[in-house]
């Protein structure tokens, strides 16, 4: 089937039917296996979301918004909910591994799709490094609680944080890669177990912290004004990054047209309730000053409330497990994005090869692990959070627009879920995303513009001439 054409200059748009037909097999014919059920998929989503953002990043959001950080989490959640509707419809209608990239290719054209995939390198890739850095902080907190000692700074922090190499961050990335290459069944099972554990740990934190709750710690509620709430929401949004990884499982989940939309909605709802409860309990227990700029704030709060290091050690253990599951889930999403781009010829073919023994992209996984272990070893968490956030929000804008385009061009391509209040809902999704992008600051916009320019150069120099869609269409 020939590619669709947009009015004006020609754009390479991949027909959604062709996209679905081509999915699930590499050149050798070794396809991915559908082994994940709804429960595993929900746990996978929670595993991809709940981690560094709440265990480590909460302190940064509180520093910006004060007690009104609860509103920041709600604002970030609303942004996610509108976009989640769009992800759910597209994931149901086009259940393939490429997520935002594939959705953009089927609606907005190849150039835009490549840039979306390029932005996903920030969301699924660079965020792995940031999450791994946060994991290292809680590993030291756990060691201190259990044994009264920590890893030396030279081995547990990058040069920007006073160390030489962040060895724990490298270790967690390599551990995740090892599990991923063994198979999706093993990875999904481990993620489900870790998701249940970290939810239990956060609920336990809320129970402990609420025993010391004082209303006075919440006043003045909006101490930093509306601007503080917006800035806090831009940071709090990092805590939600990863829910869209659910759509990268399109070729490995059972009944994807039904399960993907349900899993997305359950994931966003549970995570939002959990985040708001944790933020309210943390500030209510000791006040915003005790939470602000404290990387391992949850452990510190439990230590002070209970007067013992045992509770803080349990929270630290939960954080270690929680953040490790994020590394696992996000690395999974990154490898599936690259696999989809490789099928289309936009990145080297090595990324699309699937092992006949494990039914996983082994070479792809190890390349991703090695590449992103490097910034994890030598970078600071703060360096990449805002850039990751703005890149993710940009892909969400594209997804909301893609829903509108798909309905206009291919109304026959439908799944089990339809965006409510269409077209208002996706338009509000765009508006909220742009609003939070504004809150990241001008310096982040400059960095993002440079990042996009580099991506455009890579597409022009490599992807455009090697596109398989262009080859079939005769250029």
C-alpha positions as a printed NumPy array, in Angstrom:
array([[  0.   ,   0.   ,   0.   ],
       [  1.464,   3.366,  -0.958],
       [  2.155,   5.94 ,   1.756],
       [ -0.401,   8.632,   2.431],
       [  0.402,  12.173,   1.348],
       [ -0.181,  15.394,   3.214],
       [ -1.189,  18.522,   1.289],
       [  1.748,  20.654,   0.166],
       [  5.292,  19.293,   0.349],
       [  5.28 ,  15.477,   0.429],
       [  5.651,  13.798,   3.815],
       [  6.355,  10.113,   4.235],
       [  3.444,   8.781,   6.291],
       [  3.262,   5.096,   7.079],
       [ -0.155,   3.559,   6.624],
       [ -1.451,   2.297,  10.019],
       [ -2.562,  -1.014,   8.47 ],
       [  0.927,  -1.552,   7.083],
       [  2.45 ,  -0.647,  10.441],
       [  0.389,  -3.283,  12.243],
       [  1.011,  -5.91 ,   9.559],
       [  4.782,  -5.463,   9.729],
       [  5.055,  -5.564,  13.513],
       [  6.177,  -8.519,  15.554],
       [  8.98 , -10.028,  13.461],
       [ 12.529,  -9.149,  12.411],
       [ 14.285, -10.022,   9.201],
       [ 15.023, -13.559,  10.397],
       [ 11.403, -14.141,  11.35 ],
       [ 11.923, -14.452,  15.087],
       [  9.036, -12.485,  16.6  ],
       [  8.204, -11.233,  20.062],
       [  5.885, -13.328,  22.24 ],
       [  2.614, -12.225,  23.865],
       [  3.087, -13.236,  27.51 ],
       [  1.937, -10.226,  29.589],
       [ -1.563, -10.127,  31.079],
       [ -3.454,  -7.103,  32.437],
       [ -2.118,  -7.403,  35.997],
       [  1.461,  -7.654,  34.777],
       [  0.867,  -4.72 ,  32.435],
       [ -0.454,  -2.498,  35.241],
       [  2.505,  -3.496,  37.409],
       [  4.816,  -2.774,  34.491],
       [  3.352,   0.73 ,  34.217],
       [  3.687,   1.356,  37.94 ],
       [  7.174,  -0.084,  37.768],
       [  8.083,   2.401,  35.038],
       [  6.641,   5.388,  36.921],
       [  7.083,   5.133,  40.693],
       [ 10.72 ,   5.622,  41.592],
       [ 13.212,   8.479,  41.637],
       [ 10.544,  11.134,  41.053],
       [  8.797,  10.52 ,  44.388],
       [ 11.635,   9.04 ,  46.449],
       [ 14.246,  11.635,  45.405],
       [ 12.598,  14.365,  43.291],
       [  9.872,  15.175,  45.846],
       [ 12.311,  17.404,  47.716],
       [ 12.941,  19.549,  44.63 ],
       [  9.214,  19.99 ,  43.962],
       [  8.611,  21.003,  47.591],
       [ 11.424,  23.562,  47.335],
       [  9.531,  25.228,  44.466],
       [  5.916,  24.927,  45.64 ],
       [  6.002,  24.491,  49.426],
       [  2.933,  22.728,  50.888],
       [  1.086,  23.432,  47.64 ],
       [  3.222,  20.711,  46.045],
       [  0.063,  18.595,  46.331],
       [ -1.488,  20.91 ,  43.741],
       [  1.665,  20.55 ,  41.639],
       [  1.193,  16.783,  41.571],
       [ -2.483,  17.237,  40.645],
       [ -1.575,  19.658,  37.821],
       [  1.029,  17.223,  36.507],
       [ -1.52 ,  14.397,  36.792],
       [ -4.167,  16.34 ,  34.847],
       [ -1.623,  16.872,  32.083],
       [ -0.938,  13.146,  32.045],
       [ -4.611,  12.183,  32.124],
       [ -5.547,  14.122,  28.986],
       [ -2.525,  12.71 ,  27.187],
       [ -3.203,   9.255,  28.633],
       [ -6.562,   9.293,  26.835],
       [ -4.721,   9.842,  23.561],
       [ -2.157,   7.152,  24.338],
       [ -4.965,   4.756,  25.221],
       [ -6.817,   5.321,  21.941],
       [ -3.684,   5.054,  19.815],
       [ -2.339,   2.085,  21.778],
       [ -5.642,   0.307,  21.265],
       [ -5.898,   1.152,  17.571],
       [ -2.217,   0.61 ,  16.674],
       [ -0.889,  -2.018,  19.136],
       [  2.786,  -2.067,  18.11 ],
       [  6.064,  -1.643,  19.995],
       [  6.933,   1.847,  18.804],
       [  4.636,   3.861,  21.1  ],
       [  4.792,   7.623,  20.365],
       [  7.234,   7.103,  17.506],
       [  4.964,   4.676,  15.659],
       [  1.881,   6.812,  16.322],
       [  3.651,   9.844,  14.84 ],
       [  4.846,   7.848,  11.818],
       [  1.274,   6.783,  11.051],
       [ -0.091,  10.33 ,  11.27 ],
       [  2.455,  13.159,  11.234],
       [  5.093,  11.802,   8.88 ],
       [  8.599,  10.414,   8.966],
       [ 10.505,  13.582,   9.913],
       [  8.272,  14.244,  12.89 ],
       [  8.348,  10.567,  13.851],
       [ 12.136,  10.535,  13.858],
       [ 12.246,  13.633,  16.072],
       [  9.694,  12.035,  18.401],
       [ 11.918,   8.97 ,  18.572],
       [ 14.86 ,  11.287,  19.184],
       [ 12.992,  12.886,  22.089],
       [ 12.205,   9.427,  23.422],
       [ 15.944,   8.941,  23.798],
       [ 15.611,  11.538,  26.54 ],
       [ 12.524,  10.027,  28.13 ],
       [ 13.415,   6.342,  27.961],
       [ 17.17 ,   6.641,  27.734],
       [ 18.618,   9.636,  29.525],
       [ 16.069,   9.236,  32.319],
       [ 17.578,   5.793,  32.957],
       [ 20.79 ,   7.594,  33.885],
       [ 18.937,  10.028,  36.144],
       [ 17.022,   7.227,  37.835],
       [ 20.214,   5.225,  38.349],
       [ 21.825,   8.226,  40.059],
       [ 18.856,   8.413,  42.441],
       [ 19.204,   4.673,  43.106],
       [ 22.792,   5.202,  44.183],
       [ 21.722,   7.794,  46.779],
       [ 19.31 ,   5.381,  48.432],
       [ 21.81 ,   2.506,  48.309],
       [ 24.078,   4.598,  50.528],
       [ 21.145,   5.447,  52.787],
       [ 20.332,   1.73 ,  53.118],
       [ 23.955,   0.801,  53.855],
       [ 24.094,   3.51 ,  56.514],
       [ 20.897,   2.217,  58.141],
       [ 22.011,  -1.417,  58.102],
       [ 25.733,  -1.219,  58.761],
       [ 26.512,   2.372,  59.742],
       [ 28.778,   3.018,  56.764],
       [ 28.472,   4.206,  53.182],
       [ 30.325,   3.8  ,  49.942],
       [ 33.04 ,   6.446,  49.544],
       [ 32.007,   9.486,  47.514],
       [ 34.625,   8.64 ,  44.917],
       [ 32.676,   5.459,  44.056],
       [ 29.084,   6.616,  44.611],
       [ 28.881,  10.01 ,  42.882],
       [ 29.918,  11.602,  39.618],
       [ 32.438,  14.43 ,  39.306],
       [ 29.699,  17.049,  39.509],
       [ 28.667,  15.754,  42.937],
       [ 32.129,  15.519,  44.438],
       [ 32.999,  11.971,  43.382],
       [ 34.831,  10.197,  40.584],
       [ 32.42 ,   7.501,  39.31 ],
       [ 28.921,   6.447,  40.374],
       [ 29.502,   2.705,  40.538],
       [ 26.059,   1.71 ,  41.964],
       [ 24.371,   3.551,  39.085],
       [ 26.351,   1.5  ,  36.573],
       [ 25.572,  -1.726,  38.436],
       [ 21.791,  -1.213,  38.427],
       [ 21.795,  -0.493,  34.676],
       [ 23.736,  -3.678,  33.969],
       [ 21.505,  -5.721,  36.293],
       [ 18.427,  -4.505,  34.42 ],
       [ 19.99 ,  -5.357,  31.061],
       [ 20.826,  -8.87 ,  32.275],
       [ 17.223,  -9.481,  33.285],
       [ 15.817,  -7.981,  30.076],
       [ 17.838, -10.212,  27.767],
       [ 16.588, -13.313,  29.609],
       [ 13.011, -12.746,  28.418],
       [  9.912, -10.612,  28.836],
       [  8.202, -13.172,  31.087],
       [ 11.039, -12.991,  33.612],
       [ 11.255,  -9.205,  33.342],
       [  7.494,  -8.737,  33.753],
       [  7.407, -11.058,  36.754],
       [ 10.232,  -9.206,  38.48 ],
       [  8.632,  -5.831,  37.714],
       [  5.273,  -6.977,  39.124],
       [  6.878,  -8.146,  42.377],
       [  8.818,  -4.897,  42.745],
       [  5.739,  -2.798,  41.972],
       [  3.712,  -4.474,  44.72 ],
       [  6.589,  -4.037,  47.171],
       [  7.134,  -0.341,  46.523],
       [  3.422,   0.459,  46.764],
       [  3.393,  -1.323,  50.115],
       [  6.44 ,   0.672,  51.265],
       [  4.892,   4.014,  50.271],
       [  1.612,   3.16 ,  51.995],
       [  3.611,   2.243,  55.103],
       [  5.377,   5.611,  54.887],
       [  2.028,   7.414,  54.769],
       [  0.752,   5.497,  57.807],
       [  3.872,   6.398,  59.826],
       [  4.056,  10.026,  58.691],
       [  0.36 ,  10.708,  59.319],
       [  0.834,   9.769,  62.992],
       [  2.869,  12.977,  63.314],
       [  0.63 ,  15.092,  61.068],
       [  0.125,  18.731,  62.109],
       [ -2.13 ,  21.11 ,  60.194],
       [  0.169,  24.018,  60.98 ],
       [  2.864,  22.512,  58.768],
       [  0.644,  23.17 ,  55.752],
       [  0.377,  26.917,  56.326],
       [  0.877,  29.137,  54.486],
       [ -0.289,  26.652,  51.887],
       [  0.732,  28.531,  48.731],
       [  3.852,  30.062,  50.243],
       [  5.509,  30.422,  46.823],
       [  2.404,  31.573,  44.941],
       [  0.887,  30.244,  41.728],
       [  4.257,  30.457,  40.002],
       [  5.682,  28.075,  42.576],
       [  2.884,  25.596,  41.882],
       [  3.634,  25.721,  38.146],
       [  7.381,  25.333,  38.663],
       [  6.701,  22.503,  41.106],
       [  4.412,  20.824,  38.582],
       [  7.134,  20.939,  35.91 ],
       [  9.424,  19.112,  38.328],
       [  6.667,  16.833,  39.645],
       [  5.941,  15.789,  36.065],
       [  9.23 ,  13.866,  36.145],
       [  7.53 ,  11.621,  38.712],
       [  4.982,  10.557,  36.077],
       [  7.406,   9.904,  33.245],
       [  7.171,   6.311,  32.106],
       [  3.42 ,   5.6  ,  32.049],
       [  3.484,   5.731,  28.256],
       [  5.962,   2.827,  28.322],
       [  2.832,   0.677,  28.606],
       [  2.217,   1.298,  24.905],
       [  5.668,  -0.065,  24.021],
       [  4.414,  -3.535,  25.035],
       [  1.953,  -3.666,  22.133],
       [  3.52 ,  -6.783,  20.623],
       [  4.15 ,  -8.634,  23.9  ],
       [  0.861,  -8.18 ,  25.778],
       [ -2.2  , -10.386,  25.501],
       [ -5.271,  -8.736,  23.95 ],
       [ -3.5  ,  -5.361,  23.574],
       [ -6.509,  -3.501,  22.165],
       [ -8.325,  -4.083,  25.456],
       [ -5.543,  -4.284,  28.039],
       [ -3.393,  -1.311,  27.049],
       [ -6.098,   1.384,  27.594],
       [ -7.24 ,  -0.196,  30.872],
       [ -3.677,  -0.46 ,  32.18 ],
       [ -2.891,   3.17 ,  31.352],
       [ -5.945,   4.486,  33.222],
       [ -5.402,   2.288,  36.274],
       [ -1.74 ,   3.239,  36.417],
       [ -2.329,   7.009,  36.266],
       [ -5.126,   6.855,  38.857],
       [ -3.208,   4.777,  41.399],
       [  0.004,   6.752,  40.996],
       [ -1.738,  10.119,  41.424],
       [ -3.486,   9.046,  44.635],
       [ -0.23 ,   7.642,  45.977],
       [  1.828,  10.738,  45.15 ],
       [ -0.639,  13.173,  46.695],
       [ -0.875,  11.061,  49.86 ],
       [  2.925,  10.817,  50.19 ],
       [  3.426,  14.562,  49.636],
       [  0.68 ,  15.472,  52.123],
       [  2.009,  13.033,  54.735],
       [  5.623,  14.158,  54.317],
       [  4.937,  17.881,  54.682],
       [  2.28 ,  17.408,  57.344],
       [  4.69 ,  15.413,  59.496],
       [  7.667,  17.788,  59.664],
       [  6.9  ,  20.785,  57.464],
       [  8.22 ,  21.793,  54.033],
       [ 11.68 ,  22.798,  55.286],
       [ 12.367,  19.246,  56.454],
       [ 11.542,  17.9  ,  52.977],
       [ 12.998,  20.624,  50.739],
       [ 16.363,  19.817,  49.15 ],
       [ 16.738,  16.512,  51.03 ],
       [ 17.519,  13.76 ,  48.442],
       [ 16.497,  10.9  ,  50.768],
       [ 13.709,  12.847,  52.46 ],
       [ 11.309,   9.961,  53.036],
       [ 13.847,   7.949,  55.022],
       [ 14.827,  11.008,  57.043],
       [ 11.181,  11.747,  57.894],
       [ 10.519,   8.201,  59.097],
       [ 13.719,   8.266,  61.177],
       [ 12.624,  11.468,  62.918],
       [  9.012,  10.414,  63.42 ],
       [  9.903,   7.009,  64.875],
       [ 13.12 ,   8.02 ,  66.622],
       [ 14.857,   5.018,  65.076],
       [ 16.847,   4.234,  61.947],
       [ 14.96 ,   0.973,  61.386],
       [ 11.954,   2.58 ,  59.698],
       [ 14.163,   4.78 ,  57.553],
       [ 16.132,   1.702,  56.541],
       [ 12.928,  -0.02 ,  55.402],
       [ 11.981,   3.035,  53.337],
       [ 15.472,   3.099,  51.846],
       [ 15.122,  -0.583,  50.943],
       [ 11.793,   0.169,  49.276],
       [ 13.39 ,   3.004,  47.341],
       [ 16.227,   0.761,  46.173],
       [ 13.701,  -1.771,  44.87 ],
       [ 11.378,   0.893,  43.423],
       [ 14.052,   2.728,  41.506],
       [ 15.577,  -0.502,  40.209],
       [ 12.192,  -1.445,  38.74 ],
       [ 12.032,   1.921,  36.96 ],
       [ 15.432,   1.287,  35.372],
       [ 14.182,  -2.122,  34.221],
       [ 10.884,  -0.869,  32.767],
       [ 12.298,   2.255,  31.128],
       [ 15.195,   0.371,  29.538],
       [ 12.632,  -2.06 ,  28.145],
       [ 10.737,   0.825,  26.558],
       [ 13.902,   2.305,  25.07 ],
       [ 14.905,  -0.95 ,  23.389],
       [ 11.445,  -1.379,  21.84 ],
       [ 11.471,   2.166,  20.47 ],
       [ 14.853,   1.572,  18.833],
       [ 13.628,  -1.769,  17.475],
       [ 10.707,  -0.059,  15.761],
       [ 12.921,   2.682,  14.334],
       [ 15.352,   0.045,  13.079],
       [ 12.569,  -1.813,  11.263],
       [ 11.891,   1.394,   9.39 ],
       [ 15.55 ,   1.842,   8.48 ],
       [ 15.963,   5.055,  10.472],
       [ 18.587,   3.586,  12.826],
       [ 21.04 ,   0.697,  12.208],
       [ 19.591,  -2.798,  11.664],
       [ 21.334,  -4.265,  14.717],
       [ 18.568,  -2.791,  16.895],
       [ 15.805,  -4.853,  15.261],
       [ 17.38 ,  -8.299,  15.619],
       [ 15.532, -10.58 ,  18.02 ],
       [ 17.182, -13.64 ,  19.541],
       [ 15.431, -16.892,  18.533],
       [ 16.279, -18.364,  21.951],
       [ 15.033, -15.619,  24.293],
       [ 12.678, -13.715,  21.914],
       [ 14.351, -10.468,  23.046],
       [ 16.519,  -7.903,  21.213],
       [ 19.764,  -8.901,  22.936],
       [ 22.283,  -6.746,  21.063],
       [ 19.914,  -3.774,  21.261],
       [ 19.596,  -4.171,  25.032],
       [ 23.327,  -4.352,  25.698],
       [ 24.069,  -1.376,  23.447],
       [ 21.481,   0.688,  25.323],
       [ 22.887,  -0.468,  28.674],
       [ 26.46 ,   0.472,  27.8  ],
       [ 25.566,   3.822,  26.244],
       [ 23.454,   4.973,  29.183],
       [ 25.691,   3.562,  31.886],
       [ 28.217,   6.232,  30.93 ],
       [ 26.151,   9.326,  31.886],
       [ 24.847,   7.411,  34.914],
       [ 28.426,   7.003,  36.071],
       [ 29.509,  10.589,  35.585],
       [ 26.468,  12.917,  35.595],
       [ 24.32 ,  14.593,  38.249],
       [ 20.586,  13.959,  38.647],
       [ 19.775,  17.675,  38.348],
       [ 21.522,  18.009,  34.992],
       [ 19.017,  15.93 ,  33.031],
       [ 15.684,  16.211,  34.872],
       [ 14.402,  19.377,  33.155],
       [ 15.706,  18.351,  29.733],
       [ 14.073,  14.939,  30.101],
       [ 10.812,  16.588,  31.164],
       [ 10.612,  18.985,  28.209],
       [ 11.472,  16.189,  25.761],
       [  8.729,  13.994,  27.19 ],
       [  6.176,  16.805,  27.076],
       [  7.056,  17.447,  23.436],
       [  6.334,  13.808,  22.545],
       [  3.026,  14.066,  24.402],
       [  2.067,  17.09 ,  22.296],
       [  2.741,  14.987,  19.204],
       [  0.591,  12.124,  20.534],
       [ -2.37 ,  14.416,  21.225],
       [ -2.114,  15.859,  17.72 ],
       [ -1.74 ,  12.347,  16.277],
       [ -5.155,  11.322,  17.641],
       [ -6.816,  14.172,  15.789],
       [ -4.965,  13.41 ,  12.543],
       [ -5.695,   9.66 ,  12.733],
       [ -9.423,  10.238,  13.183],
       [ -9.529,  12.59 ,  10.207],
       [ -7.422,  10.487,   7.838],
       [ -8.078,   6.915,   8.928],
       [-11.438,   6.842,  10.729],
       [-11.666,   3.104,  10.063],
       [ -8.616,   2.428,  12.3  ],
       [-10.232,   1.989,  15.698],
       [ -9.581,   0.085,  18.898],
       [-11.622,  -0.624,  22.009],
       [-11.043,   2.836,  23.52 ],
       [-12.005,   6.269,  22.206],
       [-10.881,   9.581,  23.661],
       [-13.769,  11.156,  25.607],
       [-14.853,  14.734,  24.835],
       [-13.078,  14.628,  21.462],
       [-11.55 ,  16.936,  20.187],
       [-11.528,  19.012,  23.391],
       [ -9.599,  16.406,  25.359],
       [ -6.515,  16.154,  23.082],
       [ -6.5  ,  19.933,  22.621],
       [ -6.44 ,  20.38 ,  26.396],
       [ -3.654,  17.8  ,  26.506],
       [ -1.624,  19.969,  24.138],
       [ -2.358,  23.097,  26.174],
       [ -1.348,  21.554,  29.51 ],
       [  1.84 ,  20.09 ,  28.022],
       [  2.884,  23.447,  26.568],
       [  2.098,  25.132,  29.9  ],
       [  4.398,  22.76 ,  31.793],
       [  7.067,  23.119,  29.108],
       [  6.98 ,  26.86 ,  29.758],
       [  7.65 ,  26.18 ,  33.436],
       [ 10.968,  24.418,  32.731],
       [ 12.729,  27.741,  32.114],
       [ 14.405,  29.402,  29.146],
       [ 17.764,  27.643,  29.568],
       [ 16.043,  24.276,  29.196],
       [ 14.334,  25.515,  26.026],
       [ 17.709,  26.475,  24.584],
       [ 19.153,  23.049,  25.407],
       [ 16.102,  21.38 ,  23.906],
       [ 16.352,  23.433,  20.706],
       [ 19.977,  22.359,  20.31 ],
       [ 18.997,  18.75 ,  20.97 ],
       [ 16.281,  18.892,  18.275],
       [ 18.686,  20.513,  15.813],
       [ 21.149,  17.67 ,  16.32 ],
       [ 18.319,  15.161,  15.827],
       [ 17.263,  16.848,  12.599],
       [ 20.86 ,  16.628,  11.41 ],
       [ 21.028,  12.913,  12.205],
       [ 17.812,  12.297,  10.279],
       [ 19.004,  14.303,   7.27 ],
       [ 22.401,  12.605,   7.253],
       [ 21.349,   9.022,   7.98 ],
       [ 17.665,   8.239,   8.388],
       [ 16.189,   9.996,   5.369],
       [ 18.298,   8.165,   2.788],
       [ 17.977,   4.746,   4.492],
       [ 14.234,   4.858,   5.144],
       [ 12.606,   1.621,   4.01 ],
       [  9.333,   3.433,   3.409],
       [ 11.086,   5.763,   0.968],
       [ 12.642,   2.751,  -0.764],
       [  9.266,   1.109,  -1.293],
       [  7.81 ,   4.37 ,  -2.536],
       [ 10.698,   4.921,  -4.928],
       [ 12.219,   7.763,  -2.828]])
